[in-house]
């Protein structure tokens, strides 16, 4: 992944302040890197989630079969 995450200390105060801080960084493109295609930005986490569910199911099936 080619995004540079500059770790600053979280702003003191409410979680809303922290969330707005994150949204500000996302708008600047610090978190996500270069702006991506909207469908790709939506599909990548979805594909990752489905892949993790698939791998977890595979491992669970293997363990159930071995035992």
Order of alpha helices (4+ residues) and beta strands (2+ residues): alpha-alpha
